[in-house]
C-alpha cells in the first residue's frame, strides 16, 4: 500500500488494513481528547472504535488528500446513523507522518462534531 492508501484507510476506519503499517513507536493524538503512545495502545483503541463502527451505519467522505514526502493529510466527514437517525456527524482532519520505511510514526487527528451540511 502507498502512504496515501494507508492514510485514507485509517481515516476511513479500515484499521485492519493498516495495522502492519504502524511503527512500533507510533503515537496517535486526538487533539483535545487523548493520546495513544505505542503500537499496542493504538491497536487497542482501533479495536474499540471498530466495535462502535460495527454497531452503527457509517458513511465516510474523503474530501482532500495532500501528500508531501513523508507526510499525508486527509480531511473529510463521518456520519454515524442507527435506525435512520443521525447519531453524530463530524468534520475531521488527520495528519500522518511516516518513517523512512513507510510506517506511520505519528497521527494527529482533529475531530469536530458539527451539523451535516
Biopython code that builds the backbone (N, CA, C, O; Angstrom):
import numpy as np
from Bio.PDB.StructureBuilder import StructureBuilder

atoms = [
    (1, "UNK", "N", (0.847, -1.198, 0.000)),
    (1, "UNK", "CA", (0.000, 0.000, 0.000)),
    (1, "UNK", "C", (0.880, 1.245, 0.000)),
    (1, "UNK", "O", (1.947, 1.267, 0.613)),
    (2, "UNK", "N", (0.422, 2.264, -0.686)),
    (2, "UNK", "CA", (1.139, 3.543, -0.680)),
    (2, "UNK", "C", (0.816, 4.294, 0.614)),
    (2, "UNK", "O", (-0.134, 3.950, 1.317)),
    (3, "UNK", "N", (1.602, 5.308, 0.916)),
    (3, "UNK", "CA", (1.332, 6.140, 2.100)),
    (3, "UNK", "C", (-0.063, 6.745, 2.021)),
    (3, "UNK", "O", (-0.779, 6.803, 3.021)),
    (4, "UNK", "N", (-0.443, 7.190, 0.840)),
    (4, "UNK", "CA", (-1.775, 7.772, 0.663)),
    (4, "UNK", "C", (-2.863, 6.741, 0.959)),
    (4, "UNK", "O", (-3.829, 7.044, 1.659)),
    (5, "UNK", "N", (-2.711, 5.526, 0.432)),
    (5, "UNK", "CA", (-3.710, 4.481, 0.676)),
    (5, "UNK", "C", (-3.790, 4.110, 2.156)),
    (5, "UNK", "O", (-4.880, 3.890, 2.684)),
    (6, "UNK", "N", (-2.650, 4.040, 2.818)),
    (6, "UNK", "CA", (-2.617, 3.732, 4.251)),
    (6, "UNK", "C", (-3.360, 4.803, 5.027)),
    (6, "UNK", "O", (-4.206, 4.495, 5.867)),
    (7, "UNK", "N", (-3.045, 6.069, 4.743)),
    (7, "UNK", "CA", (-3.661, 7.181, 5.462)),
    (7, "UNK", "C", (-5.174, 7.226, 5.232)),
    (7, "UNK", "O", (-5.939, 7.376, 6.185)),
    (8, "UNK", "N", (-5.602, 7.101, 4.002)),
    (8, "UNK", "CA", (-7.041, 7.143, 3.699)),
    (8, "UNK", "C", (-7.760, 5.961, 4.365)),
    (8, "UNK", "O", (-8.864, 6.121, 4.886)),
    (9, "UNK", "N", (-7.143, 4.792, 4.349)),
    (9, "UNK", "CA", (-7.757, 3.629, 5.003)),
    (9, "UNK", "C", (-7.937, 3.879, 6.493)),
    (9, "UNK", "O", (-9.001, 3.589, 7.041)),
    (10, "UNK", "N", (-6.918, 4.413, 7.157)),
    (10, "UNK", "CA", (-7.026, 4.696, 8.587)),
    (10, "UNK", "C", (-8.106, 5.750, 8.831)),
    (10, "UNK", "O", (-8.945, 5.581, 9.716)),
    (11, "UNK", "N", (-8.090, 6.823, 8.062)),
    (11, "UNK", "CA", (-9.068, 7.900, 8.244)),
    (11, "UNK", "C", (-10.498, 7.410, 8.030)),
    (11, "UNK", "O", (-11.436, 7.957, 8.610)),
    (12, "UNK", "N", (-10.668, 6.386, 7.203)),
    (12, "UNK", "CA", (-11.996, 5.836, 6.928)),
    (12, "UNK", "C", (-12.334, 4.640, 7.815)),
    (12, "UNK", "O", (-13.290, 3.913, 7.547)),
    (13, "UNK", "N", (-11.548, 4.440, 8.870)),
    (13, "UNK", "CA", (-11.867, 3.403, 9.846)),
    (13, "UNK", "C", (-11.570, 1.984, 9.408)),
    (13, "UNK", "O", (-12.061, 1.034, 10.019)),
    (14, "UNK", "N", (-10.775, 1.821, 8.361)),
    (14, "UNK", "CA", (-10.403, 0.480, 7.883)),
    (14, "UNK", "C", (-9.103, 0.063, 8.561)),
    (14, "UNK", "O", (-8.086, -0.163, 7.906)),
    (15, "UNK", "N", (-9.158, -0.033, 9.884)),
    (15, "UNK", "CA", (-7.968, -0.228, 10.693)),
    (15, "UNK", "C", (-7.257, -1.550, 10.413)),
    (15, "UNK", "O", (-6.029, -1.613, 10.460)),
    (16, "UNK", "N", (-8.017, -2.603, 10.123)),
    (16, "UNK", "CA", (-7.403, -3.903, 9.886)),
    (16, "UNK", "C", (-6.439, -3.876, 8.709)),
    (16, "UNK", "O", (-5.515, -4.688, 8.651)),
    (17, "UNK", "N", (-6.639, -2.960, 7.774)),
    (17, "UNK", "CA", (-5.773, -2.857, 6.600)),
    (17, "UNK", "C", (-4.424, -2.217, 6.914)),
    (17, "UNK", "O", (-3.466, -2.406, 6.165)),
    (18, "UNK", "N", (-4.332, -1.459, 8.015)),
    (18, "UNK", "CA", (-3.125, -0.649, 8.219)),
    (18, "UNK", "C", (-2.284, -1.046, 9.425)),
    (18, "UNK", "O", (-1.195, -0.503, 9.613)),
    (19, "UNK", "N", (-2.755, -1.973, 10.241)),
    (19, "UNK", "CA", (-2.035, -2.322, 11.472)),
    (19, "UNK", "C", (-0.570, -2.652, 11.186)),
    (19, "UNK", "O", (0.317, -2.216, 11.920)),
    (20, "UNK", "N", (-0.315, -3.405, 10.141)),
    (20, "UNK", "CA", (1.066, -3.769, 9.810)),
    (20, "UNK", "C", (1.892, -2.564, 9.363)),
    (20, "UNK", "O", (3.118, -2.647, 9.293)),
    (21, "UNK", "N", (1.236, -1.456, 9.063)),
    (21, "UNK", "CA", (1.934, -0.256, 8.603)),
    (21, "UNK", "C", (2.169, 0.754, 9.728)),
    (21, "UNK", "O", (2.567, 1.890, 9.472)),
    (22, "UNK", "N", (1.922, 0.336, 10.975)),
    (22, "UNK", "CA", (2.211, 1.179, 12.135)),
    (22, "UNK", "C", (3.601, 0.865, 12.660)),
    (22, "UNK", "O", (3.952, -0.302, 12.836)),
    (23, "UNK", "N", (4.382, 1.881, 12.908)),
    (23, "UNK", "CA", (5.663, 1.709, 13.573)),
    (23, "UNK", "C", (5.402, 1.273, 15.016)),
    (23, "UNK", "O", (4.389, 1.654, 15.603)),
    (24, "UNK", "N", (6.292, 0.490, 15.582)),
    (24, "UNK", "CA", (6.147, 0.087, 16.982)),
    (24, "UNK", "C", (6.151, 1.294, 17.912)),
    (24, "UNK", "O", (5.563, 1.248, 18.993)),
    (25, "UNK", "N", (6.806, 2.369, 17.499)),
    (25, "UNK", "CA", (6.926, 3.578, 18.313)),
    (25, "UNK", "C", (5.875, 4.635, 17.962)),
    (25, "UNK", "O", (5.971, 5.772, 18.425)),
    (26, "UNK", "N", (4.896, 4.284, 17.170)),
    (26, "UNK", "CA", (3.897, 5.252, 16.698)),
    (26, "UNK", "C", (3.120, 5.862, 17.859)),
    (26, "UNK", "O", (2.955, 5.250, 18.914)),
    (27, "UNK", "N", (2.650, 7.082, 17.634)),
    (27, "UNK", "CA", (1.703, 7.676, 18.578)),
    (27, "UNK", "C", (0.570, 8.321, 17.792)),
    (27, "UNK", "O", (0.734, 8.718, 16.638)),
    (28, "UNK", "N", (-0.589, 8.416, 18.451)),
    (28, "UNK", "CA", (-1.799, 8.963, 17.841)),
    (28, "UNK", "C", (-2.434, 9.902, 18.841)),
    (28, "UNK", "O", (-2.856, 9.484, 19.920)),
    (29, "UNK", "N", (-2.500, 11.161, 18.484)),
    (29, "UNK", "CA", (-3.149, 12.152, 19.340)),
    (29, "UNK", "C", (-4.463, 12.588, 18.717)),
    (29, "UNK", "O", (-4.509, 13.025, 17.567)),
    (30, "UNK", "N", (-5.519, 12.464, 19.488)),
    (30, "UNK", "CA", (-6.808, 13.027, 19.101)),
    (30, "UNK", "C", (-6.888, 14.334, 19.884)),
    (30, "UNK", "O", (-7.161, 14.341, 21.085)),
    (31, "UNK", "N", (-6.647, 15.433, 19.184)),
    (31, "UNK", "CA", (-6.465, 16.737, 19.813)),
    (31, "UNK", "C", (-7.671, 17.092, 20.682)),
    (31, "UNK", "O", (-8.823, 16.997, 20.259)),
    (32, "UNK", "N", (-7.363, 17.502, 21.908)),
    (32, "UNK", "CA", (-8.394, 17.886, 22.851)),
    (32, "UNK", "C", (-9.039, 16.713, 23.558)),
    (32, "UNK", "O", (-9.976, 16.898, 24.334)),
    (33, "UNK", "N", (-8.540, 15.477, 23.296)),
    (33, "UNK", "CA", (-9.177, 14.303, 23.880)),
    (33, "UNK", "C", (-8.164, 13.382, 24.540)),
    (33, "UNK", "O", (-8.135, 13.277, 25.766)),
    (34, "UNK", "N", (-7.320, 12.704, 23.737)),
    (34, "UNK", "CA", (-6.459, 11.650, 24.287)),
    (34, "UNK", "C", (-5.271, 11.408, 23.359)),
    (34, "UNK", "O", (-5.310, 11.753, 22.178)),
    (35, "UNK", "N", (-4.215, 10.811, 23.911)),
    (35, "UNK", "CA", (-3.051, 10.436, 23.117)),
    (35, "UNK", "C", (-2.719, 8.974, 23.398)),
    (35, "UNK", "O", (-2.661, 8.555, 24.555)),
    (36, "UNK", "N", (-2.504, 8.207, 22.344)),
    (36, "UNK", "CA", (-2.132, 6.801, 22.435)),
    (36, "UNK", "C", (-0.664, 6.689, 22.047)),
    (36, "UNK", "O", (-0.267, 7.123, 20.966)),
    (37, "UNK", "N", (0.134, 6.110, 22.925)),
    (37, "UNK", "CA", (1.570, 6.020, 22.682)),
    (37, "UNK", "C", (1.959, 4.560, 22.502)),
    (37, "UNK", "O", (1.732, 3.726, 23.379)),
    (38, "UNK", "N", (2.548, 4.268, 21.351)),
    (38, "UNK", "CA", (2.975, 2.916, 21.028)),
    (38, "UNK", "C", (1.925, 2.159, 20.238)),
    (38, "UNK", "O", (0.723, 2.383, 20.384)),
    (39, "UNK", "N", (2.408, 1.262, 19.403)),
    (39, "UNK", "CA", (1.527, 0.480, 18.539)),
    (39, "UNK", "C", (0.461, -0.292, 19.322)),
    (39, "UNK", "O", (-0.700, -0.290, 18.910)),
    (40, "UNK", "N", (0.810, -0.957, 20.445)),
    (40, "UNK", "CA", (-0.232, -1.703, 21.168)),
    (40, "UNK", "C", (-1.392, -0.815, 21.635)),
    (40, "UNK", "O", (-2.547, -1.234, 21.573)),
    (41, "UNK", "N", (-1.104, 0.387, 22.095)),
    (41, "UNK", "CA", (-2.165, 1.296, 22.553)),
    (41, "UNK", "C", (-3.036, 1.741, 21.386)),
    (41, "UNK", "O", (-4.253, 1.859, 21.528)),
    (42, "UNK", "N", (-2.423, 1.987, 20.242)),
    (42, "UNK", "CA", (-3.187, 2.394, 19.057)),
    (42, "UNK", "C", (-4.074, 1.239, 18.589)),
    (42, "UNK", "O", (-5.246, 1.441, 18.273)),
    (43, "UNK", "N", (-3.516, 0.038, 18.546)),
    (43, "UNK", "CA", (-4.282, -1.137, 18.095)),
    (43, "UNK", "C", (-5.460, -1.384, 19.034)),
    (43, "UNK", "O", (-6.559, -1.694, 18.573)),
    (44, "UNK", "N", (-5.248, -1.252, 20.337)),
    (44, "UNK", "CA", (-6.339, -1.456, 21.293)),
    (44, "UNK", "C", (-7.462, -0.448, 21.056)),
    (44, "UNK", "O", (-8.638, -0.812, 21.080)),
    (45, "UNK", "N", (-7.107, 0.806, 20.829)),
    (45, "UNK", "CA", (-8.143, 1.812, 20.567)),
    (45, "UNK", "C", (-8.846, 1.536, 19.239)),
    (45, "UNK", "O", (-10.067, 1.669, 19.148)),
    (46, "UNK", "N", (-8.099, 1.158, 18.226)),
    (46, "UNK", "CA", (-8.710, 0.829, 16.929)),
    (46, "UNK", "C", (-9.713, -0.307, 17.069)),
    (46, "UNK", "O", (-10.753, -0.298, 16.409)),
    (47, "UNK", "N", (-9.418, -1.280, 17.916)),
    (47, "UNK", "CA", (-10.332, -2.400, 18.156)),
    (47, "UNK", "C", (-11.631, -1.900, 18.768)),
    (47, "UNK", "O", (-12.712, -2.331, 18.369)),
    (48, "UNK", "N", (-11.532, -0.990, 19.736)),
    (48, "UNK", "CA", (-12.727, -0.437, 20.369)),
    (48, "UNK", "C", (-13.537, 0.411, 19.392)),
    (48, "UNK", "O", (-14.763, 0.315, 19.343)),
    (49, "UNK", "N", (-12.842, 1.240, 18.617)),
    (49, "UNK", "CA", (-13.528, 2.101, 17.648)),
    (49, "UNK", "C", (-14.202, 1.241, 16.575)),
    (49, "UNK", "O", (-15.318, 1.541, 16.149)),
    (50, "UNK", "N", (-13.532, 0.180, 16.141)),
    (50, "UNK", "CA", (-14.110, -0.721, 15.140)),
    (50, "UNK", "C", (-15.396, -1.350, 15.643)),
    (50, "UNK", "O", (-16.354, -1.505, 14.885)),
    (51, "UNK", "N", (-15.423, -1.714, 16.924)),
    (51, "UNK", "CA", (-16.638, -2.291, 17.508)),
    (51, "UNK", "C", (-17.781, -1.284, 17.446)),
    (51, "UNK", "O", (-18.915, -1.654, 17.141)),
    (52, "UNK", "N", (-17.496, -0.021, 17.731)),
    (52, "UNK", "CA", (-18.532, 1.014, 17.624)),
    (52, "UNK", "C", (-18.987, 1.152, 16.174)),
    (52, "UNK", "O", (-20.186, 1.210, 15.901)),
    (53, "UNK", "N", (-18.034, 1.206, 15.249)),
    (53, "UNK", "CA", (-18.378, 1.355, 13.833)),
    (53, "UNK", "C", (-19.283, 0.214, 13.358)),
    (53, "UNK", "O", (-20.150, 0.426, 12.510)),
    (54, "UNK", "N", (-19.085, -0.994, 13.897)),
    (54, "UNK", "CA", (-19.931, -2.127, 13.512)),
    (54, "UNK", "C", (-21.338, -2.012, 14.106)),
    (54, "UNK", "O", (-22.268, -2.655, 13.621)),
    (55, "UNK", "N", (-21.497, -1.201, 15.147)),
    (55, "UNK", "CA", (-22.803, -1.072, 15.803)),
    (55, "UNK", "C", (-23.674, 0.017, 15.177)),
    (55, "UNK", "O", (-24.838, 0.169, 15.547)),
    (56, "UNK", "N", (-23.120, 0.766, 14.241)),
    (56, "UNK", "CA", (-23.852, 1.846, 13.579)),
    (56, "UNK", "C", (-23.595, 1.767, 12.077)),
    (56, "UNK", "O", (-22.720, 1.029, 11.622)),
    (57, "UNK", "N", (-24.359, 2.526, 11.324)),
    (57, "UNK", "CA", (-24.075, 2.698, 9.894)),
    (57, "UNK", "C", (-23.124, 3.878, 9.773)),
    (57, "UNK", "O", (-23.391, 4.957, 10.302)),
    (58, "UNK", "N", (-22.027, 3.672, 9.082)),
    (58, "UNK", "CA", (-21.035, 4.734, 8.934)),
    (58, "UNK", "C", (-20.922, 5.144, 7.477)),
    (58, "UNK", "O", (-20.932, 4.307, 6.574)),
    (59, "UNK", "N", (-20.814, 6.436, 7.271)),
    (59, "UNK", "CA", (-20.571, 6.969, 5.937)),
    (59, "UNK", "C", (-19.405, 7.941, 6.046)),
    (59, "UNK", "O", (-19.528, 9.022, 6.624)),
    (60, "UNK", "N", (-18.265, 7.534, 5.477)),
    (60, "UNK", "CA", (-17.096, 8.401, 5.466)),
    (60, "UNK", "C", (-16.972, 9.027, 4.081)),
    (60, "UNK", "O", (-17.134, 8.352, 3.064)),
    (61, "UNK", "N", (-16.687, 10.311, 4.055)),
    (61, "UNK", "CA", (-16.461, 11.021, 2.804)),
    (61, "UNK", "C", (-15.101, 11.674, 2.871)),
    (61, "UNK", "O", (-14.866, 12.530, 3.724)),
    (62, "UNK", "N", (-14.195, 11.283, 1.981)),
    (62, "UNK", "CA", (-12.875, 11.901, 1.908)),
    (62, "UNK", "C", (-12.970, 13.096, 0.967)),
    (62, "UNK", "O", (-13.359, 12.962, -0.193)),
    (63, "UNK", "N", (-12.611, 14.257, 1.482)),
    (63, "UNK", "CA", (-12.707, 15.481, 0.696)),
    (63, "UNK", "C", (-11.377, 15.859, 0.043)),
    (63, "UNK", "O", (-11.342, 16.252, -1.123)),
    (64, "UNK", "N", (-10.293, 15.740, 0.795)),
    (64, "UNK", "CA", (-8.978, 16.131, 0.281)),
    (64, "UNK", "C", (-7.905, 15.209, 0.832)),
    (64, "UNK", "O", (-7.989, 14.744, 1.969)),
    (65, "UNK", "N", (-6.891, 14.949, 0.006)),
    (65, "UNK", "CA", (-5.709, 14.214, 0.431)),
    (65, "UNK", "C", (-4.501, 14.981, -0.110)),
    (65, "UNK", "O", (-4.406, 15.264, -1.304)),
    (66, "UNK", "N", (-3.590, 15.307, 0.793)),
    (66, "UNK", "CA", (-2.369, 16.017, 0.400)),
    (66, "UNK", "C", (-1.189, 15.144, 0.803)),
    (66, "UNK", "O", (-1.085, 14.726, 1.956)),
    (67, "UNK", "N", (-0.304, 14.870, -0.145)),
    (67, "UNK", "CA", (0.870, 14.049, 0.111)),
    (67, "UNK", "C", (2.110, 14.867, -0.205)),
    (67, "UNK", "O", (2.225, 15.455, -1.281)),
    (68, "UNK", "N", (3.042, 14.899, 0.751)),
    (68, "UNK", "CA", (4.326, 15.561, 0.509)),
    (68, "UNK", "C", (5.396, 14.831, 1.304)),
    (68, "UNK", "O", (5.365, 14.803, 2.534)),
    (69, "UNK", "N", (6.331, 14.248, 0.594)),
    (69, "UNK", "CA", (7.423, 13.494, 1.205)),
    (69, "UNK", "C", (6.863, 12.427, 2.149)),
    (69, "UNK", "O", (6.138, 11.535, 1.711)),
    (70, "UNK", "N", (7.193, 12.514, 3.433)),
    (70, "UNK", "CA", (6.747, 11.522, 4.409)),
    (70, "UNK", "C", (5.516, 11.961, 5.182)),
    (70, "UNK", "O", (5.243, 11.443, 6.265)),
    (71, "UNK", "N", (4.775, 12.908, 4.635)),
    (71, "UNK", "CA", (3.579, 13.399, 5.319)),
    (71, "UNK", "C", (2.360, 13.271, 4.410)),
    (71, "UNK", "O", (2.433, 13.469, 3.197)),
    (72, "UNK", "N", (1.238, 12.933, 5.042)),
    (72, "UNK", "CA", (-0.039, 12.846, 4.334)),
    (72, "UNK", "C", (-1.099, 13.495, 5.216)),
    (72, "UNK", "O", (-1.140, 13.264, 6.424)),
    (73, "UNK", "N", (-1.953, 14.306, 4.603)),
    (73, "UNK", "CA", (-3.073, 14.930, 5.301)),
    (73, "UNK", "C", (-4.359, 14.485, 4.612)),
    (73, "UNK", "O", (-4.478, 14.543, 3.388)),
    (74, "UNK", "N", (-5.321, 14.039, 5.422)),
    (74, "UNK", "CA", (-6.616, 13.602, 4.908)),
    (74, "UNK", "C", (-7.692, 14.374, 5.655)),
    (74, "UNK", "O", (-7.708, 14.394, 6.886)),
    (75, "UNK", "N", (-8.589, 15.006, 4.912)),
    (75, "UNK", "CA", (-9.734, 15.597, 5.602)),
    (75, "UNK", "C", (-11.019, 15.115, 4.959)),
    (75, "UNK", "O", (-11.076, 14.793, 3.773)),
    (76, "UNK", "N", (-12.053, 15.079, 5.795)),
    (76, "UNK", "CA", (-13.332, 14.599, 5.311)),
    (76, "UNK", "C", (-14.376, 14.652, 6.405)),
    (76, "UNK", "O", (-14.241, 15.390, 7.381)),
    (77, "UNK", "N", (-15.420, 13.857, 6.225)),
    (77, "UNK", "CA", (-16.515, 13.839, 7.189)),
    (77, "UNK", "C", (-16.874, 12.397, 7.528)),
    (77, "UNK", "O", (-16.573, 11.463, 6.785)),
    (78, "UNK", "N", (-17.522, 12.254, 8.664)),
    (78, "UNK", "CA", (-18.047, 10.959, 9.079)),
    (78, "UNK", "C", (-19.463, 11.129, 9.592)),
    (78, "UNK", "O", (-19.739, 11.999, 10.417)),
    (79, "UNK", "N", (-20.345, 10.302, 9.102)),
    (79, "UNK", "CA", (-21.742, 10.336, 9.529)),
    (79, "UNK", "C", (-22.076, 8.983, 10.137)),
    (79, "UNK", "O", (-21.805, 7.942, 9.539)),
    (80, "UNK", "N", (-22.672, 9.002, 11.339)),
    (80, "UNK", "CA", (-22.983, 7.786, 12.068)),
    (80, "UNK", "C", (-24.480, 7.751, 12.340)),
    (80, "UNK", "O", (-25.029, 8.643, 12.987)),
    (81, "UNK", "N", (-25.135, 6.700, 11.834)),
    (81, "UNK", "CA", (-26.594, 6.593, 11.970)),
    (81, "UNK", "C", (-26.980, 5.223, 12.506)),
    (81, "UNK", "O", (-26.231, 4.252, 12.396)),
    (82, "UNK", "N", (-28.162, 5.176, 13.085)),
    (82, "UNK", "CA", (-28.767, 3.913, 13.513)),
    (82, "UNK", "C", (-30.270, 4.086, 13.377)),
    (82, "UNK", "O", (-30.833, 5.081, 13.834)),
    (83, "UNK", "N", (-30.917, 3.114, 12.747)),
    (83, "UNK", "CA", (-32.364, 3.162, 12.539)),
    (83, "UNK", "C", (-32.787, 4.480, 11.880)),
    (83, "UNK", "O", (-33.767, 5.103, 12.290)),
    (84, "UNK", "N", (-32.049, 4.886, 10.873)),
    (84, "UNK", "CA", (-32.318, 6.106, 10.094)),
    (84, "UNK", "C", (-32.196, 7.391, 10.898)),
    (84, "UNK", "O", (-32.609, 8.451, 10.428)),
    (85, "UNK", "N", (-31.640, 7.316, 12.093)),
    (85, "UNK", "CA", (-31.441, 8.514, 12.916)),
    (85, "UNK", "C", (-29.950, 8.847, 12.962)),
    (85, "UNK", "O", (-29.122, 7.978, 13.235)),
    (86, "UNK", "N", (-29.614, 10.114, 12.692)),
    (86, "UNK", "CA", (-28.223, 10.546, 12.748)),
    (86, "UNK", "C", (-27.810, 10.655, 14.214)),
    (86, "UNK", "O", (-28.390, 11.426, 14.979)),
    (87, "UNK", "N", (-26.796, 9.868, 14.597)),
    (87, "UNK", "CA", (-26.262, 9.910, 15.952)),
    (87, "UNK", "C", (-25.213, 11.003, 16.091)),
    (87, "UNK", "O", (-25.154, 11.700, 17.104)),
    (88, "UNK", "N", (-24.385, 11.142, 15.056)),
    (88, "UNK", "CA", (-23.383, 12.206, 15.053)),
    (88, "UNK", "C", (-22.865, 12.420, 13.645)),
    (88, "UNK", "O", (-22.962, 11.555, 12.774)),
    (89, "UNK", "N", (-22.315, 13.599, 13.461)),
    (89, "UNK", "CA", (-21.694, 13.982, 12.199)),
    (89, "UNK", "C", (-20.436, 14.757, 12.566)),
    (89, "UNK", "O", (-20.504, 15.707, 13.345)),
    (90, "UNK", "N", (-19.294, 14.367, 12.018)),
    (90, "UNK", "CA", (-18.040, 15.033, 12.354)),
    (90, "UNK", "C", (-17.309, 15.478, 11.096)),
    (90, "UNK", "O", (-17.339, 14.814, 10.060)),
    (91, "UNK", "N", (-16.654, 16.623, 11.223)),
    (91, "UNK", "CA", (-15.674, 17.065, 10.241)),
    (91, "UNK", "C", (-14.322, 16.674, 10.829)),
    (91, "UNK", "O", (-14.068, 16.906, 12.011)),
    (92, "UNK", "N", (-13.462, 16.087, 10.016)),
    (92, "UNK", "CA", (-12.205, 15.569, 10.554)),
    (92, "UNK", "C", (-11.030, 15.889, 9.644)),
    (92, "UNK", "O", (-11.165, 16.042, 8.430)),
    (93, "UNK", "N", (-9.872, 15.983, 10.285)),
    (93, "UNK", "CA", (-8.622, 16.141, 9.554)),
    (93, "UNK", "C", (-7.566, 15.318, 10.284)),
    (93, "UNK", "O", (-7.366, 15.478, 11.488)),
    (94, "UNK", "N", (-6.897, 14.442, 9.553)),
    (94, "UNK", "CA", (-5.852, 13.593, 10.109)),
    (94, "UNK", "C", (-4.532, 13.911, 9.422)),
    (94, "UNK", "O", (-4.450, 13.966, 8.194)),
    (95, "UNK", "N", (-3.498, 14.121, 10.236)),
    (95, "UNK", "CA", (-2.159, 14.376, 9.734)),
    (95, "UNK", "C", (-1.288, 13.178, 10.065)),
    (95, "UNK", "O", (-1.211, 12.769, 11.224)),
    (96, "UNK", "N", (-0.635, 12.613, 9.069)),
    (96, "UNK", "CA", (0.194, 11.420, 9.224)),
    (96, "UNK", "C", (1.637, 11.752, 8.915)),
    (96, "UNK", "O", (1.929, 12.481, 7.967)),
    (97, "UNK", "N", (2.544, 11.210, 9.724)),
    (97, "UNK", "CA", (3.969, 11.288, 9.439)),
    (97, "UNK", "C", (4.500, 9.864, 9.373)),
    (97, "UNK", "O", (4.273, 9.065, 10.282)),
    (98, "UNK", "N", (5.203, 9.552, 8.300)),
    (98, "UNK", "CA", (5.739, 8.215, 8.069)),
    (98, "UNK", "C", (7.252, 8.204, 8.272)),
    (98, "UNK", "O", (7.921, 9.215, 8.059)),
    (99, "UNK", "N", (7.789, 7.047, 8.687)),
    (99, "UNK", "CA", (9.236, 6.910, 8.772)),
    (99, "UNK", "C", (9.779, 6.561, 7.386)),
    (99, "UNK", "O", (9.022, 6.470, 6.419)),
    (100, "UNK", "N", (11.078, 6.370, 7.298)),
    (100, "UNK", "CA", (11.705, 6.090, 6.001)),
    (100, "UNK", "C", (11.386, 4.695, 5.467)),
    (100, "UNK", "O", (11.700, 4.380, 4.319)),
    (101, "UNK", "N", (10.761, 3.863, 6.300)),
    (101, "UNK", "CA", (10.347, 2.524, 5.860)),
    (101, "UNK", "C", (8.882, 2.480, 5.469)),
    (101, "UNK", "O", (8.342, 1.406, 5.201)),
    (102, "UNK", "N", (8.224, 3.651, 5.434)),
    (102, "UNK", "CA", (6.822, 3.708, 5.032)),
    (102, "UNK", "C", (5.841, 3.323, 6.124)),
    (102, "UNK", "O", (4.684, 3.012, 5.840)),
    (103, "UNK", "N", (6.296, 3.341, 7.379)),
    (103, "UNK", "CA", (5.406, 3.034, 8.505)),
    (103, "UNK", "C", (4.983, 4.328, 9.191)),
    (103, "UNK", "O", (5.738, 5.299, 9.240)),
    (104, "UNK", "N", (3.768, 4.321, 9.716)),
    (104, "UNK", "CA", (3.245, 5.507, 10.401)),
    (104, "UNK", "C", (3.996, 5.716, 11.707)),
    (104, "UNK", "O", (4.102, 4.811, 12.535)),
    (105, "UNK", "N", (4.519, 6.943, 11.874)),
    (105, "UNK", "CA", (5.177, 7.341, 13.119)),
    (105, "UNK", "C", (4.238, 8.132, 14.018)),
    (105, "UNK", "O", (4.170, 7.900, 15.225)),
    (106, "UNK", "N", (3.517, 9.068, 13.416)),
    (106, "UNK", "CA", (2.640, 9.958, 14.181)),
    (106, "UNK", "C", (1.337, 10.188, 13.428)),
    (106, "UNK", "O", (1.311, 10.314, 12.204)),
    (107, "UNK", "N", (0.262, 10.238, 14.200)),
    (107, "UNK", "CA", (-1.040, 10.641, 13.667)),
    (107, "UNK", "C", (-1.565, 11.727, 14.595)),
    (107, "UNK", "O", (-1.564, 11.569, 15.816)),
    (108, "UNK", "N", (-2.008, 12.818, 14.010)),
    (108, "UNK", "CA", (-2.687, 13.868, 14.765)),
    (108, "UNK", "C", (-4.065, 14.024, 14.148)),
    (108, "UNK", "O", (-4.192, 14.325, 12.961)),
    (109, "UNK", "N", (-5.105, 13.818, 14.963)),
    (109, "UNK", "CA", (-6.483, 13.854, 14.468)),
    (109, "UNK", "C", (-7.251, 15.001, 15.099)),
    (109, "UNK", "O", (-7.207, 15.216, 16.311)),
    (110, "UNK", "N", (-7.945, 15.722, 14.256)),
    (110, "UNK", "CA", (-8.871, 16.770, 14.696)),
    (110, "UNK", "C", (-10.264, 16.300, 14.295)),
    (110, "UNK", "O", (-10.539, 16.104, 13.112)),
    (111, "UNK", "N", (-11.142, 16.118, 15.277)),
    (111, "UNK", "CA", (-12.498, 15.649, 15.025)),
    (111, "UNK", "C", (-13.467, 16.656, 15.634)),
    (111, "UNK", "O", (-13.497, 16.845, 16.851)),
    (112, "UNK", "N", (-14.252, 17.295, 14.787)),
    (112, "UNK", "CA", (-15.133, 18.358, 15.244)),
    (112, "UNK", "C", (-16.586, 17.969, 14.982)),
    (112, "UNK", "O", (-17.014, 17.888, 13.831)),
    (113, "UNK", "N", (-17.343, 17.727, 16.055)),
    (113, "UNK", "CA", (-18.772, 17.458, 15.860)),
    (113, "UNK", "C", (-19.445, 18.693, 15.261)),
    (113, "UNK", "O", (-19.204, 19.820, 15.694)),
    (114, "UNK", "N", (-20.280, 18.463, 14.275)),
    (114, "UNK", "CA", (-20.918, 19.575, 13.577)),
    (114, "UNK", "C", (-22.239, 19.086, 13.000)),
    (114, "UNK", "O", (-22.585, 17.909, 13.106)),
    (115, "UNK", "N", (-22.952, 19.992, 12.402)),
    (115, "UNK", "CA", (-24.189, 19.632, 11.705)),
    (115, "UNK", "C", (-23.857, 19.236, 10.280)),
    (115, "UNK", "O", (-22.946, 19.799, 9.673)),
    (116, "UNK", "N", (-24.582, 18.282, 9.747)),
    (116, "UNK", "CA", (-24.381, 17.862, 8.376)),
    (116, "UNK", "C", (-24.817, 18.997, 7.446)),
    (116, "UNK", "O", (-25.879, 19.592, 7.627)),
    (117, "UNK", "N", (-23.986, 19.281, 6.458)),
    (117, "UNK", "CA", (-24.322, 20.343, 5.508)),
    (117, "UNK", "C", (-24.604, 19.777, 4.143)),
    (117, "UNK", "O", (-24.905, 20.527, 3.214)),
]
sb = StructureBuilder()
sb.init_structure("model")
sb.init_model(0)
sb.init_chain("A")
sb.init_seg("    ")
for serial, (resi, resn, name, xyz) in enumerate(atoms, 1):
    if name == "N":
        sb.init_residue(resn, " ", resi, " ")
    sb.init_atom(name, np.array(xyz, "f"), 0.0, 1.0, " ", f" {name:<3s}", serial, name[0])
structure = sb.get_structure()
